[in-house]
Amino acid sequence: MSTAQQSPGLKGKTLFITGASRGIGLAIARRAAADGANIVIVAKTTDPNPKLAGTIYSAAKEVEAMGGQALPLAVDIRDDEAVFAAVAKAVQTFGGIDILVNNASAISLTNTEATPMKRFDLMNGINARGTYLCTMACLSELKKSAAASRNPQVLTMSPPLSMKTHWFQGHTAYSMAKYGMSMCTLGHAGEFKKYGIGVNSLWPRTAIATAAMQMIPGVDVALCRKPEILSDAAYLILTDSNTKSGNFYIDDSLLAAHGITDLEKYSVTPGTKNFIPDFFVD
């Protein structure tokens, strides 16, 4: 992988990030904000929850503290009108959109008998449909960004496609929903190539310590890595001036390709060697 040319960073770029009120989405927002980027924080949480830290407003304060500008928007990405309205508000506020980060996701690691259709619809509505909808809604602005040579990109937090039974059999509904996001990357990379829009996916090698992970029974967050490993990997993709497309990056492999092999700072528990592996990585 070439690392020869890097752009000046994300200063002045506008990022539309779904699920940005906490976890991986917030980490990506903070990393971009450190360059002076504009961050559109798209998420549902507006009121503090003692079991689930972070709201769009607390995220906005963190973005601004890092040096960026923030636009917090309460949006359910299953709602077509709300998503298009959010894009319009982002354009009105910042003048356009250069980068879409499809991060919002719902998870339920349940088998068929334990997955009611309401939960199936939630996961597929947020993960696959939400990714498709947000990409559609941002496309006209990404085209304008391309015309202005601003290196527009879509980055989706989803895994490489691996059609193996063991990635489905324990949680078919979740796998369908998550792979739906990856299929958006596969299709849109080819579809948007003619516009000069880069479309890629990024996925962690290990489990990441997020609020969602903490809510899964039996998961020891001490054996996870921090969200910052993904925000640093995402930054490398988003600042590469030699736009690439159609890739399914794994965080530690991408960092290693850029000469970053000491990953100790990303460990929740210093010295951890046997991390919990993430799903979908063969």
N, C-alpha and C positions, 0 to 999 in steps of 0.2 A: 504494500500500500504506500502510495506516495505521500510524503509529508513535506514536500519541497516548498509549496507556497501556502502561506497563511494570510488571511485577510487581517485588517487592523483590529478585528474583534467585532463586537455587537453594538458598539456605540451608535445611537440613533436608530437602530433597527427596532421594529415593533414585532413582538412575539405574542401570539394568541395561544394561551396554554390552558388546556382543559384539566380539571382536577388539580388546580394550582393552589388550593387553600392549605395543603399539607403535604408531607411525604416527598415523593420523587418530583412531582410537579412543582412544589414550592422550592425544592433544591435547585431545579433547573432555572426557575425564575430568579432566584437569588444570585446564581452564577452569572446569568445574563445581565442582571441589574448592576453588578459590580463593574461592568463595562459602560454603564450609562444607557442601557436599553430601556425601551418602553414595554411594559408588561401588562397584557390584558389578562386579568385573573378570572377565569371562567370556572365557576363551581357553584354548588347548591347551598353550602353552609354559610348562613348569615348570623346565627346565634350560637354562642359558646355551648359546648357539650362537654360535661365532665369526663365522659368516656372517650371522646374523640376530639383531641386538641386541634385548634385552628379554624378560622373563618376566612372569608374573602377579605375582610377588613384587617384582620391581624396579619394576613399575608401581604396586603398592600403596605402596611407599616414596615414590614421586614424588607420588602423590595425598595421602598424609599430610603430606608436606613442604609442599604447597600449602595445607593447612588443612582437608582433607576427611577423612572416614573411609573406609577401604577394606576390601572383602571379596574377596580373590582366590580364584577358583574355577576349577579345571582342568576344562574342559568341552569336549567335542566336540559342536557344535550339530547334528550329524547323529544324535545319540543321544537318542531321545525321553525315556527315563528320566533321563538325566543332566541334560537341560534342565529338566524338571519338578522334579528334586531341587534344582537350583541356585536355582530360583524359591522353593522352600520354605525353603531356607537363607537366602536374602535376606530373606524375610518374618520368619523367626525372628530374624535379626540386627537388622534395621532397622525392622520393623513393617509393611512394605508396599513397594510399588513405584509410583513416580509417573511415571517416564519410561523407555521402552525405546528404546535406540539400536541399530538393526540395522546394524552396521558390518562384521562379519566377511564376508570374501569371498575367493574363489579365482579366479585368472586364468590363462589359457593362450591366448595370441593365435595359435592354430594353426588351419590349415584342416582339413577333414574327414579327409583321408588321414593327417594328422599328429596327430589327436586320438583316441587309443584310448578305448574306452568307460570304462575306469577313470578317466581324466581327465574325461570328460564327466560321469560320475556324481559325481565329487568336486565339480566346479563347481556342478552343479545341486543337489547335496545340501547344500552349504554356502550358496550364494547364495539360490536360490529356496526350497528346502525349509526351510533353516535359518531364514530370515526368517519364513516362515509358522509354523514350529514355535515359535519364540521369542515371536512375537506371540500365538499361541494360549495358550502357557503363562503369559504375563503378563496375559492379558486380565481374569481375575477380579480381580486386584489393581488394574489400571487402572480398572476399574469402581468399586471401593471408593474409589480416589483421587478419581474424579469425584464420587461421592456426598459426599465430604468437601470439595468445591470446591477441590481442589489442582491443577487444571489439568493433568490427565494427558495425555501425548503419546507417540506412536510416531514416531520419526524414522529413516528408512532412507536409507543412503548409496547412492543409485541414481539413474540418469539419467531425464530426461524421455523418454516413449515416442515414438519416431520410427520408424515402419515404412518405412524406406527401405533399399533393397538394399545400399547401400554400408556401412551399419552392421552388416551381417551377413556379407557375402560373404567376408571374410578370416578370420573367426573365428565361425562360426555357433554353435558350442556355447557360447562365452563370452557372446555377445550374448543367446542364449536364457536363460542363467542370470541375467545381470544384469537383463534386462528382466523376468524372473520376480519379482525383488525390487520393481521398479516397479509391476508388476501387483498385488502385495500392497498397495501404497500406494493404488492406484486403487480396488480393491475394498473394502479395510478402511476407507478414509475414508468411503465411503458406508454401510458396514455399522455402523460404530461411532459415527456421528453422533448417533444417538438416545441414546447413553450420555454424550455430552459429552466424547469422547476425540478429540483432534486427531491426525491421521495425515498426515504429509508426507514428501517426499523432498528430499534436498539433494545437489548434484553440483557438481564444480569446472569452471570454464571452461578451466583449463589443467591440464596434468599436475602431480601433486603428488609431491614428493620423499619417497617411502616406501621401505621395504625391498623391497616387491614391485616397485616401479618400477625399483629398482636392479638387479633380477635379470633385467630384460627386455633382451635384446641390442640394442645400438645406441641405447639411450636415454641422452641426456646430462642427468643430473640437475641440472647447472648451469643448465639452461634450464627449470627447474620452479619452482613456488611451494612454500612450506612448508606443512605440515599445519595450522598455526595460522590460516590464512585460513578453513579449514572449521570449526575450533573456534569462532572468533569469529562466523561466520555461524550456526552451530548454536545458539550462546548466544542470539542475537537471536530465533530461532524459539522456543526453549524457555522464554524469559522473557517472551514476549509474553502478557499477561494476556487479550488479546482473541483467544481461541483460534481459529486458522484450520485448515482441513483440506483435503486433496485437492490440495495444491500441489506442484509440482516446481521447487524453488528452484535457481537457479544462484548460486554463492557471491558473485561480484563484483556481480551485479545486485542481490542482496539487501542487500549492504553499501551500495551506492550509494543504494538506497531509504531507507536510514537515515542518509544524509549522509556516508558513509565512501567517499571516492573516491581518496585517496592510499594505494595498496597497496604502496608500495615496501618496507615492512618485511617483506612476505611473500615477497620474492624471495630465492631461494637465492643468486643472484649479483646484488649491487646494480647497478642500472642496466639490467637486462635489459628489453628491449622485445618481442622476438620469442620468446615462450614456446611450448613445445610444447603444442598444443591437445589437450584431452582428447577421448576418444571420445564419440559420441552427442549432441554439441551442434551443432545446425544453425546 
